[in-house]
Amino acid sequence: MKILLAEDTKDLNRVISVALSHDGYEVDQAYDGEEALDFIRKNGYDTIILDIMMPKKNGLEVLRELRSANIVTPVLMLTAKAEIDDRVEGLDAGADDYLTKPFAMKELFARVRAMTRRKTEYADKQLQFADFTLNNEKFELKSENSVRLSVKEFELMQTLIINSGHEVDTNYLLQHVWSGTPEAGPDTVWLYISYLKGKLNAITSKATIRGERNGSFRLEAL
């Protein structure tokens, strides 16, 4: 699992990053809100941990920007304040959970595990992007027309929609869509990207997938 940790206190950032890495997570570290947004625009994450009080842009501002960009990655907010208003503001802005400092590392791990599990709940919903919808029960892609998707086509499209606010690279897609399939490679990703482009054309959607073989990909509305 890949995590973005945005915390401006360097010592705390380092301690949390080391602990998460030791527990098997891949961690990118940001020290202010603008740096966090730069990471989010360039990479796909399974969970984002945001400190509320950060320079340049605070955690709430970062959260609002990523949610307005339709990035639905689970977000855990860290706050030094215990007031209920602070918690409500974060949850209203689109946070999935919050944790008040100081906290036990075991509790942080428990919250992160809960949110990464929660991500699978998207499979029970209907996702929408631009002029098409992805029905997660029927594996159906629908705009003016509709087509059924294979399992891997569905998982790839779901990943592209969830990460539609930024590009996702070939390695990320291999890890998240073809995890446990060692024979899959960059050509596999490119082949399925081509399949989905054809399916978008088939349903007369105005959306497309931008990107080149062995590179990064992004779902865009024309």
N, C-alpha and C positions, 0 to 999 in steps of 0.2 A: 504494500500500500504506500502511496506517495502523499506526503503531508506538507503543506505550507505553514510555517510558524512565523507569525508577525508579532514580535515583541521587542520593544525598544531598549529594555534593560538587558545589556549584553550578557551579564553573568547568568540571569535567569534564562535567557534565550539559549545560552550554551548548555546549561544544566538540562533543560527540557529536551533539547535536540539530541544530546548524548544519550539520555534515557530512552527516547523514542527509537533512536537508531539501534541501541542495544536490544530493544524489543522487536527489531526486525523491520521497522519502518524506514522509508527513504524520506529524508527531511530537507527541504529548502528553507533557508533562514532569511527573513527580512527584518529590518530595524526601523522602518517608518512606513506610513500608509502608502506613499507613492511607490516605494520599492515593492511593497506587497502587490499593488495593482499591476506593476510591470511583470512580476512573476505570473500572476493570474492570467494576464493577456497572452503570455507565451507558452504556458504549460497547463496540462490537465492535472487535477488533484483529486484524491479520494476524500480528503478532509482538509479544511482550512481552519487554523487556530488564530484568532485575531484578538490582540489586546485592545481594549477600548481607548486607553490614553496613549496615543502615539503622536510623534511630530509629523508635520507636513499635512497629513490627513489622518484623522482619528479612525478607530476601528468601525464606528458606526457609519462614517462617510464611505469607507471602503466597502462595507457590507451593502449599503444602498446602491453604490455604483455597480457592483457585480450582480446584484439581483435585478437591477434595471437593464443589465445586458443579458438577462435570461440565463445566467450562470447559476445552476441550482445545486452546486457542490455543497454538502453539509458544512455548516460553520459553527464552531464553538467559540464563544466570546469569553475573554478573560477580563476581569475588572477588579480593581482594588477597592471599589465602593460596594457597600452592602445594601444601599438603599433600594427599595422595591422599584422605584421609578426607573432606575438605571437598567434593571433587568427587563422591565416591561418594554422600554424603548428599544433595547436590542432585539427582543423577540418580535416586536411589531415591525422592525426593519427587515426581518427575514432570518434571524439567527435560529439555529436548531436547538441550541443549548447554551448555557452560561456556567461559568465557574468563578467563584469569588476568591481572590488572593487573601491570605496564603492558603494553599491547598496541598493535599497529599498527592504524591505522584501516582499512587495506586488509583486515586479517584480520577485523575486526568486520563489514565489509561482506560478506565472503565467507561468514561464518557466517549472517548475516541472509538473504542470498540463498538459501543452502542450506535454511534453515528455511521460507522462504516457498514454495519449490518443494516441500518435503516435505508441505506442507499438502494438495497435490493427491492425496497417497496415500490420503486418506480415501475417495476414489472407488473404491478397490479393496476396501473393507471393508464389513461390515454394521454400521450404526449402530443404537443402541437408545435409546429414551426412554420412561419410564413403562411402559405395557403394549403398546407397538408397536415394530416394527423397520422399518428402511429398508434394503432390499436394493439395494446399489449396482451390482450386475451386471444385475439384472432390472428396475430402476426400480420396485420393488414395495414398497407400504406394507402391512404386515400386523399384525393383532391377532387378533380372533376371525374376521374375514374378511380378504380381501386385495384390493387394487386396484392397477392399474398407473398410473403417473404420467407425465405429459409431461416433456420435458427441463426446462422452466422450473419446473414443479411440483417435480420432484426437486431441482433446484439450490436452490430456495427452502427446501424442507423440510430439506435437508442443512445449509444455513446456519443455520436456526433451531435445529437440534439441536446443532450445534457451538457456538453461542452461547447455549445454553439457560440458563446461569447468570445472564443479565441481559437487559435489553431491547435491541433493535436498532432504530434508527430507519429511516424510509422512505428517506432519502438513502443510508444505508449499504447497504440492500438493492438500491437502484438501481445503486450502484457495483459491488457484488459479484456480483449475479445477472444484471443487465441491462447490464453493461459493454459498451460498443461498440454499444449500441442507443439512439441519440439520441431516437427517437420514444417510448421508454418514459418514463412519468411516475408520479406518485403514484397515479393511478387504476389504472395497470397493477398496481402492487404490491397495492393493495386488492383488485382483481379476483382475483389469484392467491392472496391470503390467504383470500378467500372460497371459492375452489376447494378449498384444502387443508382448511378447516374442514369442508366437505362430505365430503371423502374420509375425514377422521377419524371423522365420524359414520357413514359407510358401512361402515367396518371395526369399528364398535362400540367404538372406543377411548374411554378415560376421560380422554384428554388433550385440550386445546384450545389455541387461540391467542388470547391476550388482546391488545387494542389497538384503536385507533380510526383511521379514515381520516386520512391525512396525518400520523399520529403514529408512535409506537414500538410494537413488537410483542414478545411474549414467549411462548414455548412453556411451558405449565404442565400439571401433572397434577391432575385434579380429585379 
